[in-house]
Amino acid sequence: MSGNNADEGSSSAEFSNAPARSSVPQWYGDLLTAVSTRIETGQARTISAVNQGLIHTYWGIGTELLARETEEGWGARVVTRLSSDLKERFPDARGFSPRNLRYMKSLAEAWPGSVMLQAPLATLPWYHHIALLEKLDNSEARLWYASRAIEEGWSRNSLVHEIETHLHERSGKAVTNFHDRLPESAATLAQESIKDPYIFDFLSLGNQRDERDLENQLIKQVEHFLLELGRGFAFVGRQMRLDIAGDEFFPDLLFYNFKLRRFVVIELKVTKFEPGHLGQLGMYMSAVDDLLAQPDDDPTIGLLLCKTKNEVVAEYALRGFKSPIGVAEWATEIKDSLPAELATGLPTIEELESELEDAHQLDQQS
């Protein structure tokens, strides 16, 4: 007995004498960070693996439903019965409502063969896939938005917004001279990084519009502005003073793009594009290269945002201009509404969760 008591006493003493935070080695912080990073990485991989497994399962169920429907010619009643039986067989599982089963079939229709088994598509959450199915009927566009959503980490709401603002149709469409002024690989990346038009639907501009008013509102909504510019852009400053041989100049907005590894000077115009706008922008770009850019930065590019433009005039003006510049329009709303077949109401997450709780009730309401 005395031996056991001694062991217990030594164990207690060992724990009570654990080193205080102030007495740990200097490298302990690095150890804690390294271990924490491994845990977080492992958790992220687990979540990703679970999501991929879920998407593969849903796609497989959809493939079964699609094949049976084609071969047997059954109707909606089978989906309702299947939903009921699956809930009874797997009482702790969620996601087998009639509507969700129909989405699974649509998923199999959208991605036939082994396309869905490719890792990028399977990493998208289920609600993202529903958005792609509801909002788009073109497989090429779906794949484009899916890839961008993965690359840029879009939320479901961000994905829906980008679809509804026609990002696919706007990306890379600005008039530029990049392919004449930059190496081909850099020109392609720069072209893909800008769009036309830019949609500033987060602004509230009155009738009295000038460049300073537009600039002020963009800065007040800089988070939304950065989202519209796209991934890689970091805000450096507005009206930054450039001292050129004793004369002061103030470009509207200055950004740095980490994907392009170069500064981007943006000039704002509330009027139609005029060739004369390019001269001032080109001077700002040269000054930024000399005064701000580091040796490992690539040459600065410019982006002129105008209310409207004549594309042929812009092309002619840029053709003889030596600096790499893009010309694009900006707007506060989409000019053209979505096609009718794409404008169907997207169910909210709350609606989906509600029906997952009670598939029978949902079926009675539909």
Secondary structure, DSSP 8 states (H G I E B T S, - for coil): -HHHHHHHHHHHHHHHT---GGGS-TTHHHHHHHHHHHHHHHHHHHHHHHHHHHHHHHHHHHHHHHHHHHHH---HHHHHHHHHHHHHHSTT----SHHHHHHHHHHHHHSTTTGGGSHHHHTS-HHHHHHHHHH---HHHHHHHHHHHHHHT--HHHHHHHHHTTHHHHBT-SEE-HHHHS-HHHHHHHHHT-BSSEE-TT----SS--HHHHHHHHHHTHHHHHHHH-TTEEEEEES--EEETTEEE--SEEEEETTTTEEEEEEE-SSB--TTHHHHHHHHHHHHHHHT--TTSEEEEEEEEESB--HHHHHHHHHT--S-EEEEEEESS-SS---GGG------HHHHHHHHH-HHHHHHH-
